[in-house]
Amino acid sequence: MAKLIPLQEPLPVGSYGKRSNGWWGLLTLIVTEGSLFGYLLFSYFYLAAQTQQQWPPDGLPRLAIPGINTLILLASSGFVWISEYCLKSKKIRSSIILMAVAILLGTGFIMIQLSEWNKKPYTMITDLYGSLYFTITGFHMAHVVVGIIILSLLLLWMMLGYFDDKRHVSVSIGGLYWHFVDGVWLFVFATLYLSPYL
Amino acid sequence: MNPIAKNSSDAPLMRVPEFGRAPLGSAAEKRLASLWETLPGWRGWLATVDHKEIGLRYIITAFVFLLIGGVEALVMRVQLARPDQALLTPEQYNQLFTMHGVTMIFLYSLPILSGFSNYLWPLLLGSRDMAFPRLNALSYWLFLFAGIFLYVSFPVGQAPNAGWFNYVPLSSLEFDTGPNIDVYALGMVLLGISTTVGSINFVVTLFRMRAPGMSINRVPIMVWGTLTASVGNLLAVPSVSLAFFLLWLDRQTGTHFFDVSNGGKPLLWQHLFWMFGHPWVYVVVLPAMGIVSDALPTFCRRPLVGYAAVALSTMATMLLGFEVWIHHMFATGLPTLALSFFGAASMVISIPSAVAVFAWIATIWLGRPVFTTPFLFFAGFVMLFVIGGVSGVMTAAVPLDFQLTDTYFVVAHLHYVLLGINVFPVVGGIYYWFPKFFGRMMDERLGKWSFWVMFTGFNIGFFPMHIAGLMGMPRRIYTYSGDMGWNTINMVTSIGAFLFAAGILIFMVNALISLKRGALAGNNPWDAATLEWSVSSPPPAYNFAVIPLIASRHPLWENRADEGAARSSLDEGYLLLQGRETLATTPLDARPDLILKMPDDSYAPFFLGLFSALMFAGLLLQWWDFAGLMAIAGGIALTAWMWPGRKQEQSASAMHSARDAEHG
């Protein structure tokens, strides 16, 4: 080709869905945050494989409440997803309600997790397992708290009428972060609650 | 809402980008300048998001750290020049060698390359800015504050003192009770955030911000180098940040991660540190190798030999770099099988490295070299790279490494690699791009002096260290007895070190003089091939008056090199002047994909960086309430930053028309 021909068809302007830089930025953030959790879990398995101690110190973990809590967190992700879908279909009111439910579910997860923490017979400094358990779940809890703040801001911005069916990139990006926080919990859950059964 | 208002508010959501010319002085060009220029005065200084300004700040700040680290090295060389010296106490020596390592490895070697990349990427890629201009500013502020943070305890004699890799249990509370290690741990987490956000910016910029037509096989090699390093950072930096955080927890709260008496494992530290540390070695050299791959061909008057091979070897080196961390731990008693595997993997790295070396040699061989100062630095780099590479293969052999671990041989190797592959390309790169940065040439005569003094001093200083190591001199000793047989070697090393420093001094004098009196450069003083040389020196705030259309790998050499019939369009292109705009393209083929609305200057990055640094200061001083307060303040700054902006078209059009009605 000898001559370059200028573009004829129109291009979207500004932050537009998955073509926005923010979306790409969040994907890279997920890569690096995912690595962080990877190294955390590596540390767990590295120490667990060599320990001489009773592991976990209070016997095999009970699964009922943490299992339900996992479902609560996943459900919250589902609500965020449907909320975004409603926004795309111009159902802004449902979108707001669904987002509020997602936030409530996420808050519920935090409350249940806090009560789980309270029930543990050990603390962060009692023994090695306690250090690992509270650091790993603490890291995840910090992510849930940040996620809830993000969802609350999205809810506020929805109620202020900032988003419609065409422009809602913040919801897509914030929502993706929440899905990541929930997805990474499955790895944390599998490591702390399921792997001792192996 | 009447239909006309609706149409006018929806219209900007899709648009055919205007095509045309914007020569200097035209109305379009003037409009662009007014859109992109930073406010004068301290407000603009704090708020600027111009990648060129940020890039220069990075380079200058990192260079200051190079000088600080260099002075630390010279003080140590005075101490070691003769046996039984008492200039420094052992504790002072510990702090000096630790801070020397920390400064050079973390505060100089990557930040200076980030500086080059920040300044050059948009210019190389034909864009008006990086993907995330404000993130760019944040990454600089965090780097600056983390650098200050790491030095804050130095004046009171409480600097980090357990070596830059900071092994436990030496660095545990039991054996190191002062604030020294806490400063290091928290400073590294803070610096890690800076590195991470910077890397995110580079990755997204490469995939989204190239001029149309600059398909993935046409990007300059330096871009490949920085991209590879940035992906490496995203995967590796969390490891060291986590290690330092866990160490800080151990020291502050009494957790047991590295606590031997309670089942903790010191080797966990070494694994986490080197899983980061070895990729990091490539992070601080691959972009510098990219500098050479891009700049050396200019002085050989021909394109780089083996573009695809060099690009692929860059990535192969990084990939292998993730599988060799154990070679730092050969002497820790790991199973022989692991040692063999990691020893072999370490040797395999010499293959992609050799591909690059042969490509550079072939480029010189097949070209018509012009022996200017930058050429000397790049050619010198190739030689030092080979020496450093060979000593690297030697230490990859497990039995030899058992003998050489923790001796001066390793010190010699790592300095050949880090100075050879980082400092020489960087100084050469400054000679090369100085005219672009400041519009003036650096002096050739002083330049040649600076090269030969640096090159001679470097080899006199560091080559004998190999021999000192083979003679059994351990690293990190603060003095030695006169009958060890190391006297002459150490004296020669110290003389070489000062000669090298004199070379750096000549370079700095040259830079300062040239800044004022250098010959005016013009757009393309070296007659180079890449896009940054198509704009004025220094470049205008908007970089490119029109977004160019790229048809080849060497847009400025199309009329002479054997580049085929395709011609890039540099004077005529996409205008994009309805606000700060630039073009996003598709990741592989670089077809136009989106008109990006770029952010204005903003204080948010500065304040977010400041509050983060203050939060870490609070953690260091155990002012928990203050730290919490700063976390909240940082959160507010971040919220303000993320608030859906109207200019970036992040929010609904209905709101726009409502606001337009209010303001209009």
HADDOCK unambig.tbl for C-alpha pairs under 7 A between the chains (distance, minus, plus):
assign (segid A and resid 1 and name CA) (segid B and resid 566 and name CA) 6.08 0.50 0.50
assign (segid A and resid 2 and name CA) (segid B and resid 565 and name CA) 6.09 0.50 0.50
assign (segid A and resid 2 and name CA) (segid B and resid 566 and name CA) 5.00 0.50 0.50
assign (segid A and resid 2 and name CA) (segid B and resid 567 and name CA) 6.46 0.50 0.50
assign (segid A and resid 3 and name CA) (segid B and resid 567 and name CA) 6.92 0.50 0.50
assign (segid A and resid 6 and name CA) (segid B and resid 19 and name CA) 6.78 0.50 0.50
assign (segid A and resid 8 and name CA) (segid B and resid 16 and name CA) 6.46 0.50 0.50
assign (segid A and resid 9 and name CA) (segid B and resid 16 and name CA) 5.86 0.50 0.50
assign (segid A and resid 10 and name CA) (segid B and resid 14 and name CA) 5.69 0.50 0.50
assign (segid A and resid 10 and name CA) (segid B and resid 15 and name CA) 4.51 0.50 0.50
assign (segid A and resid 10 and name CA) (segid B and resid 16 and name CA) 3.88 0.50 0.50
assign (segid A and resid 11 and name CA) (segid B and resid 14 and name CA) 5.35 0.50 0.50
assign (segid A and resid 11 and name CA) (segid B and resid 15 and name CA) 5.32 0.50 0.50
assign (segid A and resid 11 and name CA) (segid B and resid 16 and name CA) 5.85 0.50 0.50
assign (segid A and resid 11 and name CA) (segid B and resid 593 and name CA) 6.39 0.50 0.50
assign (segid A and resid 11 and name CA) (segid B and resid 594 and name CA) 5.26 0.50 0.50
assign (segid A and resid 11 and name CA) (segid B and resid 595 and name CA) 6.44 0.50 0.50
assign (segid A and resid 12 and name CA) (segid B and resid 13 and name CA) 5.64 0.50 0.50
assign (segid A and resid 12 and name CA) (segid B and resid 14 and name CA) 4.39 0.50 0.50
assign (segid A and resid 12 and name CA) (segid B and resid 15 and name CA) 6.44 0.50 0.50
assign (segid A and resid 12 and name CA) (segid B and resid 594 and name CA) 5.21 0.50 0.50
assign (segid A and resid 12 and name CA) (segid B and resid 595 and name CA) 6.20 0.50 0.50
assign (segid A and resid 13 and name CA) (segid B and resid 12 and name CA) 6.66 0.50 0.50
assign (segid A and resid 13 and name CA) (segid B and resid 13 and name CA) 5.06 0.50 0.50
assign (segid A and resid 13 and name CA) (segid B and resid 14 and name CA) 5.59 0.50 0.50
assign (segid A and resid 13 and name CA) (segid B and resid 15 and name CA) 6.81 0.50 0.50
assign (segid A and resid 13 and name CA) (segid B and resid 594 and name CA) 6.01 0.50 0.50
assign (segid A and resid 13 and name CA) (segid B and resid 595 and name CA) 4.68 0.50 0.50
assign (segid A and resid 13 and name CA) (segid B and resid 596 and name CA) 6.19 0.50 0.50
assign (segid A and resid 14 and name CA) (segid B and resid 595 and name CA) 5.97 0.50 0.50
assign (segid A and resid 14 and name CA) (segid B and resid 596 and name CA) 4.87 0.50 0.50
assign (segid A and resid 14 and name CA) (segid B and resid 597 and name CA) 4.93 0.50 0.50
assign (segid A and resid 14 and name CA) (segid B and resid 648 and name CA) 5.16 0.50 0.50
assign (segid A and resid 14 and name CA) (segid B and resid 649 and name CA) 4.86 0.50 0.50
assign (segid A and resid 14 and name CA) (segid B and resid 650 and name CA) 6.86 0.50 0.50
assign (segid A and resid 15 and name CA) (segid B and resid 596 and name CA) 6.95 0.50 0.50
assign (segid A and resid 15 and name CA) (segid B and resid 648 and name CA) 6.15 0.50 0.50
assign (segid A and resid 15 and name CA) (segid B and resid 649 and name CA) 5.83 0.50 0.50
assign (segid A and resid 15 and name CA) (segid B and resid 650 and name CA) 5.40 0.50 0.50
assign (segid A and resid 21 and name CA) (segid B and resid 131 and name CA) 6.53 0.50 0.50
assign (segid A and resid 21 and name CA) (segid B and resid 204 and name CA) 6.96 0.50 0.50
assign (segid A and resid 24 and name CA) (segid B and resid 204 and name CA) 6.27 0.50 0.50
assign (segid A and resid 25 and name CA) (segid B and resid 200 and name CA) 6.36 0.50 0.50
assign (segid A and resid 25 and name CA) (segid B and resid 204 and name CA) 6.33 0.50 0.50
assign (segid A and resid 28 and name CA) (segid B and resid 200 and name CA) 6.02 0.50 0.50
assign (segid A and resid 31 and name CA) (segid B and resid 234 and name CA) 6.84 0.50 0.50
assign (segid A and resid 32 and name CA) (segid B and resid 234 and name CA) 4.77 0.50 0.50
assign (segid A and resid 32 and name CA) (segid B and resid 235 and name CA) 5.61 0.50 0.50
assign (segid A and resid 32 and name CA) (segid B and resid 238 and name CA) 6.83 0.50 0.50
assign (segid A and resid 35 and name CA) (segid B and resid 235 and name CA) 5.75 0.50 0.50
assign (segid A and resid 35 and name CA) (segid B and resid 238 and name CA) 6.44 0.50 0.50
assign (segid A and resid 36 and name CA) (segid B and resid 238 and name CA) 4.87 0.50 0.50
assign (segid A and resid 36 and name CA) (segid B and resid 239 and name CA) 6.50 0.50 0.50
assign (segid A and resid 39 and name CA) (segid B and resid 239 and name CA) 5.94 0.50 0.50
assign (segid A and resid 51 and name CA) (segid B and resid 263 and name CA) 6.14 0.50 0.50
assign (segid A and resid 124 and name CA) (segid B and resid 255 and name CA) 6.29 0.50 0.50
assign (segid A and resid 125 and name CA) (segid B and resid 254 and name CA) 5.65 0.50 0.50
assign (segid A and resid 125 and name CA) (segid B and resid 255 and name CA) 4.72 0.50 0.50
assign (segid A and resid 127 and name CA) (segid B and resid 256 and name CA) 6.66 0.50 0.50
assign (segid A and resid 127 and name CA) (segid B and resid 262 and name CA) 6.79 0.50 0.50
assign (segid A and resid 128 and name CA) (segid B and resid 256 and name CA) 5.21 0.50 0.50
assign (segid A and resid 128 and name CA) (segid B and resid 257 and name CA) 6.49 0.50 0.50
assign (segid A and resid 128 and name CA) (segid B and resid 262 and name CA) 6.61 0.50 0.50
assign (segid A and resid 128 and name CA) (segid B and resid 263 and name CA) 6.39 0.50 0.50
assign (segid A and resid 128 and name CA) (segid B and resid 264 and name CA) 6.65 0.50 0.50
assign (segid A and resid 131 and name CA) (segid B and resid 255 and name CA) 5.40 0.50 0.50
assign (segid A and resid 131 and name CA) (segid B and resid 256 and name CA) 6.34 0.50 0.50
assign (segid A and resid 161 and name CA) (segid B and resid 655 and name CA) 6.89 0.50 0.50
assign (segid A and resid 162 and name CA) (segid B and resid 651 and name CA) 5.07 0.50 0.50
assign (segid A and resid 162 and name CA) (segid B and resid 652 and name CA) 5.19 0.50 0.50
assign (segid A and resid 162 and name CA) (segid B and resid 655 and name CA) 6.34 0.50 0.50
assign (segid A and resid 163 and name CA) (segid B and resid 651 and name CA) 5.31 0.50 0.50
assign (segid A and resid 163 and name CA) (segid B and resid 652 and name CA) 4.53 0.50 0.50
assign (segid A and resid 164 and name CA) (segid B and resid 652 and name CA) 5.21 0.50 0.50
assign (segid A and resid 167 and name CA) (segid B and resid 650 and name CA) 5.95 0.50 0.50
assign (segid A and resid 167 and name CA) (segid B and resid 651 and name CA) 5.33 0.50 0.50
assign (segid A and resid 167 and name CA) (segid B and resid 652 and name CA) 5.05 0.50 0.50
assign (segid A and resid 168 and name CA) (segid B and resid 650 and name CA) 6.62 0.50 0.50
assign (segid A and resid 168 and name CA) (segid B and resid 651 and name CA) 6.30 0.50 0.50
assign (segid A and resid 169 and name CA) (segid B and resid 650 and name CA) 6.24 0.50 0.50
